[in-house]
């Protein structure tokens, strides 16, 4: 997973991935939450269950002050984050 994450971040840095301005805050928050996945391990390998929502507020508060200036309302931001999470789960658990 770390390799996939590193490749994605490299592609973003090289402008190979377009992020629409209205989704920038959700994507920033999603990447900031990269180490906050609930997982389980067992005979089937690693299973990703979702993001740890209990740390979301703390992660959000630690974003730069100017990040909040044009941020969408909390409900919109959370809905966008959940869409990113669902897609990530689909890919992260696809190899099982």
DONUKOL-269537 format. One record per residue: chain; residue in three letters; x, y, z of N, C-alpha, C in turn; residue number from 0. Coordinates in Angstrom, 2 decimals. Last residue first. Layout:
<rec cadena="A" residuo="ALA" n_c1="X" n_c2="Y" n_c3="Z" ca_c1="X" ca_c2="Y" ca_c3="Z" c_c1="X" c_c2="Y" c_c3="Z" num="NUM"/>
...
END
This chain:
<rec cadena="A" residuo="UNK" n_c1="-7.81" n_c2="-9.11" n_c3="-2.50" ca_c1="-8.14" ca_c2="-10.28" ca_c3="-1.66" c_c1="-8.98" c_c2="-11.26" c_c3="-2.43" num="95"/>
<rec cadena="A" residuo="UNK" n_c1="-7.51" n_c2="-6.85" n_c3="-3.99" ca_c1="-6.56" ca_c2="-7.93" ca_c3="-4.19" c_c1="-6.85" c_c2="-9.16" c_c3="-3.36" num="94"/>
<rec cadena="A" residuo="UNK" n_c1="-9.35" n_c2="-4.95" n_c3="-3.16" ca_c1="-9.60" ca_c2="-5.67" ca_c3="-4.41" c_c1="-8.69" c_c2="-6.88" c_c3="-4.59" num="93"/>
<rec cadena="A" residuo="UNK" n_c1="-8.99" n_c2="-3.25" n_c3="-1.06" ca_c1="-9.45" ca_c2="-4.61" ca_c3="-0.76" c_c1="-9.66" c_c2="-5.47" c_c3="-1.99" num="92"/>
<rec cadena="A" residuo="UNK" n_c1="-8.22" n_c2="-0.89" n_c3="-2.32" ca_c1="-7.34" ca_c2="-1.48" ca_c3="-1.31" c_c1="-7.71" c_c2="-2.94" c_c3="-1.00" num="91"/>
<rec cadena="A" residuo="UNK" n_c1="-10.42" n_c2="-0.30" n_c3="-3.98" ca_c1="-9.12" ca_c2="-0.63" ca_c3="-4.55" c_c1="-8.21" c_c2="-1.34" c_c3="-3.55" num="90"/>
<rec cadena="A" residuo="UNK" n_c1="-12.47" n_c2="0.15" n_c3="-2.14" ca_c1="-12.69" ca_c2="-0.76" ca_c3="-3.28" c_c1="-11.36" c_c2="-1.21" c_c3="-3.86" num="89"/>
<rec cadena="A" residuo="UNK" n_c1="-11.31" n_c2="2.08" n_c3="-0.52" ca_c1="-11.59" ca_c2="0.74" ca_c3="0.02" c_c1="-11.78" c_c2="-0.27" c_c3="-1.10" num="88"/>
<rec cadena="A" residuo="UNK" n_c1="-11.32" n_c2="4.25" n_c3="-2.29" ca_c1="-10.05" ca_c2="3.71" ca_c3="-1.81" c_c1="-10.25" c_c2="2.30" c_c3="-1.27" num="87"/>
<rec cadena="A" residuo="UNK" n_c1="-14.07" n_c2="4.66" n_c3="-2.56" ca_c1="-13.27" ca_c2="4.28" ca_c3="-3.73" c_c1="-11.94" c_c2="3.68" c_c3="-3.31" num="86"/>
<rec cadena="A" residuo="UNK" n_c1="-14.70" n_c2="5.37" n_c3="0.11" ca_c1="-15.33" ca_c2="4.21" ca_c3="-0.54" c_c1="-14.53" c_c2="3.72" c_c3="-1.74" num="85"/>
<rec cadena="A" residuo="UNK" n_c1="-13.11" n_c2="7.71" n_c3="0.43" ca_c1="-12.88" ca_c2="6.53" ca_c3="1.26" c_c1="-13.47" c_c2="5.27" c_c3="0.61" num="84"/>
<rec cadena="A" residuo="UNK" n_c1="-14.32" n_c2="9.48" n_c3="-1.36" ca_c1="-12.91" ca_c2="9.10" ca_c3="-1.55" c_c1="-12.60" c_c2="7.81" c_c3="-0.78" num="83"/>
<rec cadena="A" residuo="UNK" n_c1="-16.80" n_c2="9.61" n_c3="-0.08" ca_c1="-16.71" ca_c2="9.13" ca_c3="-1.46" c_c1="-15.28" c_c2="8.67" c_c3="-1.76" num="82"/>
<rec cadena="A" residuo="UNK" n_c1="-16.07" n_c2="10.74" n_c3="2.37" ca_c1="-16.62" ca_c2="9.39" ca_c3="2.34" c_c1="-16.60" c_c2="8.80" c_c3="0.93" num="81"/>
<rec cadena="A" residuo="UNK" n_c1="-15.29" n_c2="13.29" n_c3="1.54" ca_c1="-14.30" ca_c2="12.40" ca_c3="2.14" c_c1="-14.80" c_c2="10.95" c_c3="2.10" num="80"/>
<rec cadena="A" residuo="UNK" n_c1="-17.77" n_c2="14.31" n_c3="0.76" ca_c1="-16.71" ca_c2="14.14" ca_c3="-0.23" c_c1="-15.64" c_c2="13.17" c_c3="0.28" num="79"/>
<rec cadena="A" residuo="UNK" n_c1="-19.03" n_c2="14.37" n_c3="3.27" ca_c1="-19.59" ca_c2="13.56" ca_c3="2.18" c_c1="-18.55" c_c2="13.30" c_c3="1.10" num="78"/>
<rec cadena="A" residuo="UNK" n_c1="-17.39" n_c2="16.22" n_c3="4.61" ca_c1="-17.48" ca_c2="14.84" ca_c3="5.09" c_c1="-18.04" c_c2="13.92" c_c3="4.00" num="77"/>
<rec cadena="A" residuo="UNK" n_c1="-17.89" n_c2="18.54" n_c3="3.10" ca_c1="-16.53" ca_c2="18.01" ca_c3="3.20" c_c1="-16.56" c_c2="16.55" c_c3="3.63" num="76"/>
<rec cadena="A" residuo="UNK" n_c1="-20.63" n_c2="18.87" n_c3="3.62" ca_c1="-20.16" ca_c2="18.65" ca_c3="2.25" c_c1="-18.78" c_c2="18.01" c_c3="2.27" num="75"/>
<rec cadena="A" residuo="UNK" n_c1="-20.57" n_c2="19.27" n_c3="6.41" ca_c1="-21.37" ca_c2="18.18" ca_c3="5.83" c_c1="-20.90" c_c2="17.84" c_c3="4.41" num="74"/>
<rec cadena="A" residuo="UNK" n_c1="-18.95" n_c2="21.59" n_c3="6.72" ca_c1="-18.53" ca_c2="20.29" ca_c3="7.25" c_c1="-19.29" c_c2="19.12" c_c3="6.63" num="73"/>
<rec cadena="A" residuo="UNK" n_c1="-18.67" n_c2="23.58" n_c3="3.70" ca_c1="-19.22" ca_c2="23.30" ca_c3="5.03" c_c1="-18.87" c_c2="21.87" c_c3="5.43" num="72"/>
<rec cadena="A" residuo="UNK" n_c1="-15.41" n_c2="24.02" n_c3="2.12" ca_c1="-16.87" ca_c2="23.81" ca_c3="2.11" c_c1="-17.37" c_c2="23.55" c_c3="3.53" num="71"/>
<rec cadena="A" residuo="UNK" n_c1="-13.01" n_c2="26.66" n_c3="2.57" ca_c1="-13.41" ca_c2="25.26" ca_c3="2.75" c_c1="-14.93" c_c2="25.14" c_c3="2.67" num="70"/>
<rec cadena="A" residuo="UNK" n_c1="-11.66" n_c2="29.00" n_c3="2.33" ca_c1="-12.69" ca_c2="28.70" ca_c3="1.32" c_c1="-13.13" c_c2="27.25" c_c3="1.39" num="69"/>
<rec cadena="A" residuo="UNK" n_c1="-10.22" n_c2="29.00" n_c3="4.84" ca_c1="-10.81" ca_c2="30.20" ca_c3="4.26" c_c1="-11.92" c_c2="29.89" c_c3="3.27" num="68"/>
<rec cadena="A" residuo="UNK" n_c1="-8.84" n_c2="26.82" n_c3="5.82" ca_c1="-10.24" ca_c2="26.97" ca_c3="6.20" c_c1="-10.95" c_c2="28.11" c_c3="5.48" num="67"/>
<rec cadena="A" residuo="UNK" n_c1="-6.22" n_c2="27.19" n_c3="5.02" ca_c1="-6.97" ca_c2="26.07" ca_c3="4.44" c_c1="-8.47" c_c2="26.23" c_c3="4.70" num="66"/>
<rec cadena="A" residuo="UNK" n_c1="-4.93" n_c2="29.06" n_c3="6.49" ca_c1="-5.59" ca_c2="29.53" ca_c3="5.27" c_c1="-6.41" c_c2="28.43" c_c3="4.59" num="65"/>
<rec cadena="A" residuo="UNK" n_c1="-3.82" n_c2="27.44" n_c3="8.58" ca_c1="-4.93" ca_c2="28.37" ca_c3="8.83" c_c1="-5.67" c_c2="28.81" c_c3="7.57" num="64"/>
<rec cadena="A" residuo="UNK" n_c1="-3.21" n_c2="23.97" n_c3="7.64" ca_c1="-2.80" ca_c2="25.38" ca_c3="7.70" c_c1="-4.00" c_c2="26.31" c_c3="7.88" num="63"/>
<rec cadena="A" residuo="UNK" n_c1="-4.59" n_c2="21.46" n_c3="9.85" ca_c1="-4.33" ca_c2="21.98" ca_c3="8.51" c_c1="-3.93" c_c2="23.45" c_c3="8.63" num="62"/>
<rec cadena="A" residuo="UNK" n_c1="-5.40" n_c2="20.60" n_c3="12.29" ca_c1="-3.97" ca_c2="20.76" ca_c3="12.08" c_c1="-3.61" c_c2="21.18" c_c3="10.65" num="61"/>
<rec cadena="A" residuo="UNK" n_c1="-8.11" n_c2="20.18" n_c3="12.20" ca_c1="-7.62" ca_c2="21.35" ca_c3="12.94" c_c1="-6.14" c_c2="21.62" c_c3="12.69" num="60"/>
<rec cadena="A" residuo="UNK" n_c1="-8.16" n_c2="17.70" n_c3="10.87" ca_c1="-8.68" ca_c2="18.90" ca_c3="10.20" c_c1="-8.16" c_c2="20.18" c_c3="10.89" num="59"/>
<rec cadena="A" residuo="UNK" n_c1="-7.21" n_c2="16.01" n_c3="12.85" ca_c1="-6.45" ca_c2="16.15" ca_c3="11.59" c_c1="-6.87" c_c2="17.44" c_c3="10.89" num="58"/>
<rec cadena="A" residuo="UNK" n_c1="-9.28" n_c2="16.29" n_c3="14.72" ca_c1="-7.90" ca_c2="16.64" ca_c3="15.08" c_c1="-7.05" c_c2="16.86" c_c3="13.83" num="57"/>
<rec cadena="A" residuo="UNK" n_c1="-11.49" n_c2="15.32" n_c3="13.27" ca_c1="-11.47" ca_c2="16.71" ca_c3="13.74" c_c1="-10.05" c_c2="17.16" c_c3="14.08" num="56"/>
<rec cadena="A" residuo="UNK" n_c1="-10.69" n_c2="12.59" n_c3="12.83" ca_c1="-10.92" ca_c2="13.52" ca_c3="11.73" c_c1="-10.84" c_c2="14.98" c_c3="12.17" num="55"/>
<rec cadena="A" residuo="UNK" n_c1="-10.58" n_c2="10.65" n_c3="14.69" ca_c1="-9.43" ca_c2="11.55" ca_c3="14.61" c_c1="-9.60" c_c2="12.62" c_c3="13.54" num="54"/>
<rec cadena="A" residuo="UNK" n_c1="-12.91" n_c2="9.20" n_c3="14.35" ca_c1="-12.70" ca_c2="9.85" ca_c3="15.65" c_c1="-11.49" c_c2="10.79" c_c3="15.65" num="53"/>
<rec cadena="A" residuo="UNK" n_c1="-12.83" n_c2="7.91" n_c3="11.93" ca_c1="-13.50" ca_c2="9.21" ca_c3="11.99" c_c1="-13.25" c_c2="9.94" c_c3="13.30" num="52"/>
<rec cadena="A" residuo="UNK" n_c1="-10.59" n_c2="6.24" n_c3="10.40" ca_c1="-10.92" ca_c2="6.44" ca_c3="11.81" c_c1="-11.51" c_c2="7.84" c_c3="11.96" num="51"/>
<rec cadena="A" residuo="UNK" n_c1="-11.76" n_c2="4.72" n_c3="7.35" ca_c1="-10.99" ca_c2="5.72" ca_c3="8.08" c_c1="-11.47" c_c2="5.82" c_c3="9.53" num="50"/>
<rec cadena="A" residuo="UNK" n_c1="-12.03" n_c2="1.14" n_c3="6.86" ca_c1="-12.41" ca_c2="2.53" ca_c3="6.69" c_c1="-11.52" c_c2="3.45" c_c3="7.50" num="49"/>
<rec cadena="A" residuo="UNK" n_c1="-11.05" n_c2="-1.43" n_c3="6.61" ca_c1="-12.46" ca_c2="-1.24" ca_c3="6.97" c_c1="-12.92" c_c2="0.19" c_c3="6.77" num="48"/>
<rec cadena="A" residuo="UNK" n_c1="-8.96" n_c2="-3.63" n_c3="4.89" ca_c1="-9.19" ca_c2="-2.23" ca_c3="5.23" c_c1="-10.69" c_c2="-2.04" c_c3="5.46" num="47"/>
<rec cadena="A" residuo="UNK" n_c1="-7.24" n_c2="-6.45" n_c3="5.75" ca_c1="-8.55" ca_c2="-5.96" ca_c3="5.29" c_c1="-8.71" c_c2="-4.53" c_c3="5.80" num="46"/>
<rec cadena="A" residuo="UNK" n_c1="-4.56" n_c2="-8.49" n_c3="4.94" ca_c1="-4.97" ca_c2="-7.21" ca_c3="5.51" c_c1="-6.30" c_c2="-6.80" c_c3="4.90" num="45"/>
<rec cadena="A" residuo="UNK" n_c1="-5.31" n_c2="-12.01" n_c3="4.99" ca_c1="-4.41" ca_c2="-10.88" ca_c3="4.77" c_c1="-4.93" c_c2="-9.63" c_c3="5.46" num="44"/>
<rec cadena="A" residuo="UNK" n_c1="-6.80" n_c2="-14.12" n_c3="5.71" ca_c1="-7.13" ca_c2="-13.51" ca_c3="4.41" c_c1="-6.20" c_c2="-12.35" c_c3="4.08" num="43"/>
<rec cadena="A" residuo="UNK" n_c1="-5.92" n_c2="-14.65" n_c3="8.26" ca_c1="-5.60" ca_c2="-15.60" ca_c3="7.20" c_c1="-5.84" c_c2="-15.01" c_c3="5.81" num="42"/>
<rec cadena="A" residuo="UNK" n_c1="-5.41" n_c2="-11.22" n_c3="9.21" ca_c1="-5.73" ca_c2="-12.62" ca_c3="9.51" c_c1="-5.31" c_c2="-13.50" c_c3="8.36" num="41"/>
<rec cadena="A" residuo="UNK" n_c1="-6.12" n_c2="-7.95" n_c3="10.34" ca_c1="-5.26" ca_c2="-8.91" ca_c3="9.65" c_c1="-5.63" c_c2="-10.31" c_c3="10.09" num="40"/>
<rec cadena="A" residuo="UNK" n_c1="-7.79" n_c2="-4.89" n_c3="9.75" ca_c1="-7.66" ca_c2="-6.14" ca_c3="10.49" c_c1="-6.78" c_c2="-7.06" c_c3="9.67" num="39"/>
<rec cadena="A" residuo="UNK" n_c1="-7.88" n_c2="-1.30" n_c3="10.19" ca_c1="-7.58" ca_c2="-2.52" ca_c3="9.44" c_c1="-7.67" c_c2="-3.72" c_c3="10.36" num="38"/>
<rec cadena="A" residuo="UNK" n_c1="-8.64" n_c2="1.96" n_c3="9.70" ca_c1="-8.95" ca_c2="0.83" ca_c3="10.56" c_c1="-8.74" c_c2="-0.41" c_c3="9.71" num="37"/>
<rec cadena="A" residuo="UNK" n_c1="-6.25" n_c2="4.49" n_c3="8.96" ca_c1="-7.17" ca_c2="3.45" ca_c3="8.49" c_c1="-7.40" c_c2="2.42" c_c3="9.59" num="36"/>
<rec cadena="A" residuo="UNK" n_c1="-4.56" n_c2="6.79" n_c3="9.05" ca_c1="-5.66" ca_c2="6.62" ca_c3="9.99" c_c1="-6.70" c_c2="5.60" c_c3="9.52" num="35"/>
<rec cadena="A" residuo="UNK" n_c1="-2.67" n_c2="7.74" n_c3="7.36" ca_c1="-2.23" ca_c2="6.77" ca_c3="8.37" c_c1="-3.33" c_c2="6.42" c_c3="9.35" num="34"/>
<rec cadena="A" residuo="UNK" n_c1="-4.07" n_c2="9.60" n_c3="5.76" ca_c1="-3.51" ca_c2="8.38" ca_c3="5.16" c_c1="-3.06" c_c2="7.33" c_c3="6.18" num="33"/>
<rec cadena="A" residuo="UNK" n_c1="-5.20" n_c2="12.01" n_c3="6.24" ca_c1="-5.71" ca_c2="10.88" ca_c3="7.02" c_c1="-5.09" c_c2="9.55" c_c3="6.59" num="32"/>
<rec cadena="A" residuo="UNK" n_c1="-4.16" n_c2="13.63" n_c3="4.31" ca_c1="-3.71" ca_c2="13.85" ca_c3="5.68" c_c1="-4.14" c_c2="12.71" c_c3="6.60" num="31"/>
<rec cadena="A" residuo="UNK" n_c1="-5.65" n_c2="12.76" n_c3="2.13" ca_c1="-4.23" ca_c2="12.42" ca_c3="2.18" c_c1="-3.65" c_c2="12.64" c_c3="3.59" num="30"/>
<rec cadena="A" residuo="UNK" n_c1="-8.14" n_c2="13.87" n_c3="2.93" ca_c1="-8.00" ca_c2="12.44" ca_c3="2.69" c_c1="-6.53" c_c2="12.02" c_c3="2.77" num="29"/>
<rec cadena="A" residuo="UNK" n_c1="-7.56" n_c2="16.61" n_c3="2.94" ca_c1="-7.91" ca_c2="15.94" ca_c3="4.19" c_c1="-7.74" c_c2="14.43" c_c3="4.06" num="28"/>
<rec cadena="A" residuo="UNK" n_c1="-7.12" n_c2="16.96" n_c3="0.20" ca_c1="-6.07" ca_c2="17.31" ca_c3="1.17" c_c1="-6.32" c_c2="16.58" c_c3="2.49" num="27"/>
<rec cadena="A" residuo="UNK" n_c1="-9.64" n_c2="16.22" n_c3="-0.78" ca_c1="-8.44" ca_c2="15.45" ca_c3="-1.16" c_c1="-7.30" c_c2="15.72" c_c3="-0.19" num="26"/>
<rec cadena="A" residuo="UNK" n_c1="-11.25" n_c2="18.21" n_c3="0.34" ca_c1="-11.50" ca_c2="16.81" ca_c3="0.67" c_c1="-10.28" c_c2="15.95" c_c3="0.34" num="25"/>
<rec cadena="A" residuo="UNK" n_c1="-10.13" n_c2="20.50" n_c3="-0.89" ca_c1="-10.11" ca_c2="20.36" ca_c3="0.57" c_c1="-10.31" c_c2="18.90" c_c3="0.98" num="24"/>
<rec cadena="A" residuo="UNK" n_c1="-10.60" n_c2="20.04" n_c3="-3.67" ca_c1="-9.24" ca_c2="20.18" ca_c3="-3.13" c_c1="-9.19" c_c2="19.95" c_c3="-1.63" num="23"/>
<rec cadena="A" residuo="UNK" n_c1="-12.96" n_c2="20.08" n_c3="-4.96" ca_c1="-12.63" ca_c2="18.84" ca_c3="-4.24" c_c1="-11.27" c_c2="18.92" c_c3="-3.55" num="22"/>
<rec cadena="A" residuo="UNK" n_c1="-13.15" n_c2="22.42" n_c3="-6.32" ca_c1="-14.20" ca_c2="22.16" ca_c3="-5.33" c_c1="-13.96" c_c2="20.87" c_c3="-4.53" num="21"/>
<rec cadena="A" residuo="UNK" n_c1="-11.01" n_c2="22.20" n_c3="-8.18" ca_c1="-10.91" ca_c2="23.10" ca_c3="-7.01" c_c1="-11.95" c_c2="22.81" c_c3="-5.94" num="20"/>
<rec cadena="A" residuo="UNK" n_c1="-10.20" n_c2="18.85" n_c3="-9.09" ca_c1="-11.02" ca_c2="20.04" ca_c3="-9.27" c_c1="-10.97" c_c2="20.89" c_c3="-8.01" num="19"/>
<rec cadena="A" residuo="UNK" n_c1="-7.17" n_c2="17.61" n_c3="-9.86" ca_c1="-8.13" ca_c2="17.69" ca_c3="-8.76" c_c1="-8.91" c_c2="18.98" c_c3="-8.94" num="18"/>
<rec cadena="A" residuo="UNK" n_c1="-5.53" n_c2="15.48" n_c3="-12.05" ca_c1="-6.24" ca_c2="16.76" ca_c3="-11.91" c_c1="-7.24" c_c2="16.66" c_c3="-10.76" num="17"/>
<rec cadena="A" residuo="UNK" n_c1="-2.36" n_c2="14.21" n_c3="-12.16" ca_c1="-3.70" ca_c2="13.97" ca_c3="-11.65" c_c1="-4.36" c_c2="15.33" c_c3="-11.47" num="16"/>
<rec cadena="A" residuo="UNK" n_c1="0.05" n_c2="15.05" n_c3="-12.82" ca_c1="-0.52" ca_c2="14.03" ca_c3="-13.68" c_c1="-1.92" c_c2="13.64" c_c3="-13.24" num="15"/>
<rec cadena="A" residuo="UNK" n_c1="1.68" n_c2="16.84" n_c3="-11.42" ca_c1="0.50" ca_c2="17.35" ca_c3="-12.13" c_c1="-0.07" c_c2="16.35" c_c3="-13.12" num="14"/>
<rec cadena="A" residuo="UNK" n_c1="3.53" n_c2="15.77" n_c3="-9.81" ca_c1="3.96" ca_c2="16.00" ca_c3="-11.18" c_c1="2.80" c_c2="16.46" c_c3="-12.06" num="13"/>
<rec cadena="A" residuo="UNK" n_c1="2.06" n_c2="15.37" n_c3="-7.50" ca_c1="3.10" ca_c2="16.39" ca_c3="-7.50" c_c1="3.58" c_c2="16.73" c_c3="-8.91" num="12"/>
<rec cadena="A" residuo="UNK" n_c1="0.53" n_c2="13.22" n_c3="-8.39" ca_c1="-0.13" ca_c2="14.48" ca_c3="-8.06" c_c1="0.89" c_c2="15.61" c_c3="-8.10" num="11"/>
<rec cadena="A" residuo="UNK" n_c1="2.49" n_c2="11.27" n_c3="-8.66" ca_c1="1.71" ca_c2="11.68" ca_c3="-9.82" c_c1="1.02" c_c2="13.02" c_c3="-9.59" num="10"/>
<rec cadena="A" residuo="UNK" n_c1="3.29" n_c2="11.07" n_c3="-5.98" ca_c1="4.25" ca_c2="11.52" ca_c3="-6.99" c_c1="3.51" c_c2="12.00" c_c3="-8.25" num="9"/>
<rec cadena="A" residuo="UNK" n_c1="0.96" n_c2="10.04" n_c3="-4.85" ca_c1="1.43" ca_c2="11.36" ca_c3="-4.43" c_c1="2.43" c_c2="11.92" c_c3="-5.43" num="8"/>
<rec cadena="A" residuo="UNK" n_c1="0.94" n_c2="7.54" n_c3="-6.18" ca_c1="-0.16" ca_c2="8.49" ca_c3="-6.36" c_c1="0.28" c_c2="9.90" c_c3="-5.98" num="7"/>
<rec cadena="A" residuo="UNK" n_c1="3.30" n_c2="6.39" n_c3="-5.20" ca_c1="3.14" ca_c2="6.62" ca_c3="-6.64" c_c1="2.04" c_c2="7.65" c_c3="-6.90" num="6"/>
<rec cadena="A" residuo="UNK" n_c1="2.70" n_c2="6.23" n_c3="-2.47" ca_c1="3.84" ca_c2="7.05" ca_c3="-2.92" c_c1="3.72" c_c2="7.37" c_c3="-4.41" num="5"/>
<rec cadena="A" residuo="UNK" n_c1="0.57" n_c2="4.43" n_c3="-2.53" ca_c1="0.36" ca_c2="5.79" ca_c3="-2.03" c_c1="1.47" c_c2="6.71" c_c3="-2.52" num="4"/>
<rec cadena="A" residuo="UNK" n_c1="1.86" n_c2="2.16" n_c3="-3.49" ca_c1="0.76" ca_c2="2.74" ca_c3="-4.26" c_c1="0.53" c_c2="4.19" c_c3="-3.84" num="3"/>
<rec cadena="A" residuo="UNK" n_c1="3.66" n_c2="1.75" n_c3="-1.36" ca_c1="4.18" ca_c2="2.01" ca_c3="-2.70" c_c1="3.10" c_c2="2.66" c_c3="-3.57" num="2"/>
<rec cadena="A" residuo="UNK" n_c1="1.95" n_c2="1.25" n_c3="0.76" ca_c1="2.81" ca_c2="2.43" ca_c3="0.81" c_c1="3.34" c_c2="2.78" c_c3="-0.57" num="1"/>
<rec cadena="A" residuo="UNK" n_c1="0.82" n_c2="-1.19" n_c3="0.00" ca_c1="0.00" ca_c2="0.00" ca_c3="0.00" c_c1="0.87" c_c2="1.26" c_c3="0.00" num="0"/>
END
